[in-house]
Amino acid sequence: MSDLTKLTLTDAMDGLNKGDYSSVELTQAFVDAISASNASLNAYVVETPELALSMAADSDKRRADGKAGRLDGAPLGVKDLYCTKGVRTTACSNILGEFTPTYESTVTQNLWDEGAVMLGKLNMDEFAMGSSNETSRFGPPSNPWRRSGSNATLTAGGSSGGSATAVAADICLAATASDTGGSIRQPAAFTGTVGIKPTYGRASRYGMVAFASSLDQAGPIAKTVTDAALLTEIMCSHDDKDSTSLNVETPDWVSEVSKGVKGMKIGVPKEYRIDGMPEEIEKLWQQGIEWLKSMGAEIVDVSLPHTKYALPAYYIVAPAEASSNLARYDGMRYGARQDGEGLIGTYEDTRAEGFGAEVQRRLMIGTYVLSSGYYDAYYLRAQKVRTRILQDFEAVFADVDALLTPTCPSAAFAYGEKTDDPVQMYLNDIFTVTANLAGLPGISVPAGIDNDGLPLGLQVIGKALDESACFRVAGAIEDAAGFVAKPEKWW
């Protein structure tokens, strides 16, 4: 039954619908795979085998009764950012202790309503703050990929490193993730998987542990573009419990994947050609342009002049919102508490012990830029830059249907290579943060292998609420690239 874990989500659903195997058999295969490999991969921080098998048995009953949902019996992993009723949720931070929610996030509830099965909670950077998953209280996951001729442990990216690891290593069919500045797309690029961040407001943030509320967005990491489209359809919905949730219809994105790009105009932004970018990534980008041209798309050179200000603006806006959101963690109502001298001492000691170094760094930055005398100079100016970035996109999208860029400026790097220099780590987000600042959809598709045998991704950015264009272009790139490489199993 171990071959069942290698199936894509779409193929697994076909097999379940045909009766080739039961959901219990499929789920058991994943439970066994997790048991055998998680000690090495560290993708799951909570394993829920009993719950998974119980949900699978319920699924088999529904299928027998002709009441199966669109994901009935599909074993998925859930990023530890999503509140799951009765299952520990910590955002991989010590400050949440053993917090076990009494309610379910809207996104995960949507999945369970369609019959999906939960295998467990997946590793992530603490409070989603990081680009390498090194800030997790549970330690980092190990990317299933290795450089040719090297045993160095590579990052699976961040903050959704556990989700990307689990999908790439075939220890779930697909996984939920979240993206504040590239936390779905960068891990997908590092692991040879597909990851999409929908338009801001498409998916509810209710029950997601907040990092930066105007940037956070839920999305999936999956094995194929079709799988990602299916999951995005189900994860996205209007929700009265989230005031930023958009009351818009969710289209049939699965059907868009195979429509092709003939007649589409694809923009190539010149500002994404940066100094020091590896030649392999430049070549892959050019290859992607040629693929789309050969399939009937028109390629248009475009300019997004404020791109160079995106990263500094992001690293002001995101920490500022984090400093506000994380003020609630004081040890009084839930989570871990460190008793100190009096009330203020307890607050201070709890936060000093509970938050890791990177979270503390960002909270200090955020508090500083919001403080009296600096608010106008930093936060207000960053918000003005953010508006300019959005205006750049709006001007460009008057002439093109989507943009094609690299996802990341490099392939996966080894743990420790960038930890000592936070700025180098932050530069990993250089191609992805613009979509978050502007609230636009973006998808990463695996499109090639570098000289070390590691996967590289191409990114498609679409207009607001035009995920359809993203899926069309991504589907075309997936077909042209024919990416079928898998990591050589070492775990």
N, C-alpha and C positions, 0 to 999 in steps of 0.2 A: 504493500500500500504506500510505500515511501514515495513512489513516483507521483502520487496525487499532489504532493506539496509543490511540484514543479509546474502545475497547471496555472494558466492565467485565470483571473476571476471569471471572465466571460466563458472560457472553456469549462471551468469547474461548474458553473451554473448550468451549462448545456448538459454535462454529465449527470448532474443531479436531476434535471428535468426528464432525462431519458431513463433514469433508474439504473445507470451504470454502477452506482455506489450510493450509499446513504449518507446523510449529513453526519451521522455518528461515525461512520468509517472515515469520512474526509477529515472531520475534526480530530479523531484519534490519531490520524497520521501527523497532523500538525502538533498535537500535544506531545507525541513521541519525539518529533523533530526538535521541539523547543527543549524538552528534557535532555536531549543528547547534546545540544549545541549552545544553550544559553550561558553556561558557565564560561565558555570561551568568547562568545559574542557580546554578552551583557546588553542585549537589546531590550529584554523585558525586565522591568523593576518590580512588577507584580505578575505572577502567573496565576491564572484562574482555570485550571483544567476541569475541576468538578462543575463549575458554572458553565463552562463551554460545552461539556458533554450533555448537561441537562438542557441547555438551549438547543443543542443539536437534536436531541431526542424529541423535543417539542416541535422542532422544524419538520422532522420526519412525519410526525402525526399530522401536521397541517398539510404537508404535501399529499399524504394519503387521502386526506379529506378534500383535496382539490382547492385548498385555500392558501397556497404558497405565495409569498411576496416576491418582489424582484430580486432580493438577495437571500432568499430563504435557504438557510444551511451554510452560508458562506462564512468561514472563520476569518475574522479580522483582528488586527491589533489596534489599540487606542493609545494615542499619545497621552502622557501623564498630566497634560494640561486640561483635559476634559473631565468634569465631574461625572463620576459613575456611581450610581446609587448602591451603597453597600460595599463598594470596592475602594480601597485606599487611593487617595488622590493628593499628591504632594507638590506638583510642578517641579519635582526633583530638588526640593529645598528642605533644609532642616527645620525651617521656621514653621512649616505646616505639620511637623511631627508625623503622627499616624492618622491624620484627618481622614475621616470616612464620610463622604457626603450622604445626605438623606434624600437627595434628589438627583435627577439625571440632566445632563446638558441637552439642549435641543438637538444639536447635530447627532449625538450618539443615539438619542431617542428615535430620530428619523431612521437611523440604520436598523435599530432593533424592531421598529414598526414594520420594516420590510423583511424581517426574518433573519438578519445577520447574527452571527455568533461571536461573542467576545472571548478572545484567547488570553487577554491580559493587558497590562498598562506598559507603555513603551518609554524608554529612556529619552531624556532631553536635557538641554542646558537649563540650569536653574532659572526658573521664571522665564524661560525662552530667551535669556540674555546670553548670546554667544554664537559663534560661527563654526564651532568645532565639537560641541558636546562635551567639552572638558570641564564645564562648571557644575555638572550634575553631582548631587550629594552621593549618588550611587557609583560614581566613577564613570569613565567614558565607555561607550560601546566600541567594538572593533569593526572597522569596515571589512566586509568579506573579501574585498579586493586587496591584492598585494602588488607592489612593483615587481617587475621581472627581475629575478635574481636577488631579491631582498625579502627579508622577513620582518622589516620594520612595520609596526602597527600603524595603520593609517586612520585618520579621522573619516567618519561617514558624513561629516558636515554638521551644521547646527542651525537652528536649535533642534530640528526634528531628526537627529542622528539615529535614534533608536528606531523610528518608523522606517527610515531609509535602509538601515541595516537589516531589519526583519523582512522587508519586501525583497531586497537583493539576495538574502540568504535563504529564501523560500521557507520562512517560518511564520508566514501569514500570507493570505492571498493578496491583501492590500492593507493599508493602514490610514488612520486619520492623522493629520498633521496640522500645523498652523504656520502662518507666514506674517511676520511683522516688518522684515526688511530683506527677506529672501530665504526664510527658514524652511520653506518647502522646496523651492527651486534649486538652491545650492546643494542640499543633501541629495536630491534626485540626480543632479549632474555628477556628483562624486561617486554615486553607486550604480550608475547605469539604469536608473529607473525613471518613471515619468511623474512629474509633480506639477500641480496647478494651483495657483492662488486666484480665486474668482474675484470679480469686482467687489470692492468694499461694500458690505451691506447685503450681499447675496445670501450668505450663510449667517445664521444667528450666532451671536457671541454669548448668549445666555448659557451659563454653566461652564464657560471657559475661564480659566484663571487669567486675569487681565495682566498684560504687560503695558502696551501703549494703545489705549482704546481707539484712537482715530486711525490706527495702522493695522491692528491685529485682524486677521481673517483666516477662517477655517478652510481647509482643502485636503485632498487626498494625495498619497503617494502610492503608485500602482505600477504594474509590470508593463502595461501597454496604454496607448492613448485611448482606446475604446474603454478599457477598464476605468481609466481616470474620468472619462465622460460619464459613465454609468454612476460612479460614486458621487461625482459632483452634482448630478441631477438629484440624487437622493439626499445628500447633505444640505443642499440649499433649500430654503423655504422662508416665507415671511413669518415673523414671530413677534407677537405683541409684547413679549417679555424683554425684547431688545429694542430700545428706542431708535437705534441706527439701522434696524433691519428694513430692507426695501420691500415694499408691497408690489412686487412684480412677478409675472408668471415665469416659471422655470421652463425653458424650451426643451425640445428633444435633442440633446447634444450628441447622443450616441449616433444618430443618423447623419450628423454633420461630418463625422470623422472621415468618411469615405467619399465626400463630395468633390475633393480635389481643389486645386487653386487656379484653374483656368479662368482668366479674366480678372483675377484679383490683382491689386496693386500692393506690393510689399515694399515698405520703406527700410532703408539701411542708414542708420544714424552715424554720421562721421565722428561724433564725439565719443563713440564707444571704442574707437581705435586709440588705445592708450599706450604710453611709453612703457616698455618692459614687458608687454604682453607676449607670451610664448608664441613662436612662429607657428606651432602646431594648431593653436587656437585660431589664429588669423587664417590659416589654410582651411580649417574646418568651416569657418564662417563663410569663406569664399566658395567652398564646396556646397554649402547650404544654399547660397545664392544661385549657383549654377543648377542645382536640382530644381529649385522653384521655377527658374527661367525655362528649363526644359519641359516643365509640366504646364507651361502656358501662363505663368504669372509675369506681370510686368514689375521690374525692379526699379525703384526710385531712390536716388540719393537724397537724404533729408538731413536737417540740422535741428538739434535740440540744444540750443546754446547754453542753457542754465544747468546742464547735466553735471558740470564740474562742481557745482555748489550743492548737489544732492546729498552727498555723504556727510559733509559738515552740518547741513540742515537737519538730516535725519538724526545725527548723534547729539542734537540739541532737543529736538521735538520728542524723540522716543524716551530719553532719560527723564525729561520734564514730566511727561505723562506717567512714567513708572514711579517717580517720586511721590506723585499724588495717589496712584493706585495702591502702592505697597505700604502706604501709611496705615492701612487697616490692620497690618500684621504687628500686633503689639503684645501677644501672649495673654490677652485678657479673656477672649471669648472662645477661641479654638486654636488648635495648633500647639506648638511647643511653648513652654514658659521657663524663663531663667529668673529665679527670684533674686531681686537686688535690694538695695537700700531704699525703701519707700517706693511709691508708685513710679516716679520718674526713673529711679534706678532699675526697677524691673523692666520698664520699657527699653531702656538703653542696653541692659545686659541681654535681654531677649533678642533684640535686633542685632546686636554685635555677635552673639553666638549663632543666631538662626540664619543670617544672610551670609553667603559666601563672598569672596573678595571681589569678583566681577560685579555682582549685584550691588555691593556697597559702593564700588567705584561709580556705577551709573546713577545710583541714588544721590550720591554727593554732587555729581555733575548736574543732575536734574534739579536738585534743591538750589544749587548755586545760580543756575540760569533763570530760575523763577524768583530769586530773592530781590528785595527792594534795591533799586539802583542798577540792577543788571538785567531785569526783565525786558526792557526796551532794547538794550544793546544786543541781547542774545535771542531770547525766545520769540519776541515780536518780529525781529528781523528774519529769523528762521521761518516763521510762518509766512512772511512776505515772499521769501525765496520759494517756498512750497507752492504758493499761488503762481509764481512765474513758471515753475516746472510744469504745472498743470496746463498753463496757457501755451507753453511750447508744444505739449502733446496735442492739445486741441487744434492748434494751427496746422500741425503735421497731418493729423487725422482728417482734415478737410480734403486732403489729396490722396491718402493711402488707406488701405483696409486693415493693415497690421504692420508690425515692425519685426525685423529679424535681427537678433544680436547673439553674442556668446552668452552663456549663463554665468560663467565664472571666469576670472582671469587666470586660473590654473586648474590642474587636476587635483585630486585629494592629496593632502600633505600629511606628513607623519606627525604624531603627537609630540609636542615639545618644540616643534620647529618654529612656531610663531607665538608661543605662549608668553614669552618675555617681552614682546613688543605689541601692546594692544592695538596700536595704529595699523600695523601690518595685518593683524587679525581683522580689524574693521574694514580694511580694503577689499576683503573677500566679497563684501556686499555691493561693490561699486556698480555692477550691472543690474542689480535687482532692486535696490532701494527706491529707484524712481517710480516704479509701478505702485509701490505702497504709498509714497507721498502723494501721488496723483489718484490713488484709488482704483487703478486699472487692473484688468485681468492679465496674468502672465503664466506661461507654461514652459517647462523645461523638458526637452526630449533628448534621449541619448542618441548621439549621431556619429560617434567615432571613438577611436582608441589612440592614446598618445604613445610616445616612443617607449614609455615604461610599461605599456600594456594596461593603462588605466582609462576608464571611460571619461568622455568629454560630452558636454551637453550644449545644445543650441536653445535659445529662448525666443519665444514669440510673445509679443505684447500687443494686446488688442484695445479697441475703444471700450469705454465704460459700457457695461452690460452686453458687450459683443464677444462673449466666450465662444460663440459659434465660429467666428473667424479664427480664433486661437486653435480650436479643435481641427478645423479644416487644414490650416497650415501645418500644424503638428502632425496630423495624420499623413499628410503628403511627405513630410520629412522622414517620418517613421518608415514609410514604404520605400523611399529612395535610399535611406541609409541601410535598411535591412539589418539593423543592429540586433544580433542574437548572442553576443558574447556574454559569458557568465564567469564569475570568479572561480578560480580553481579551488576546490574545497580543501581547506587546511584545518578546519575546526572540528 
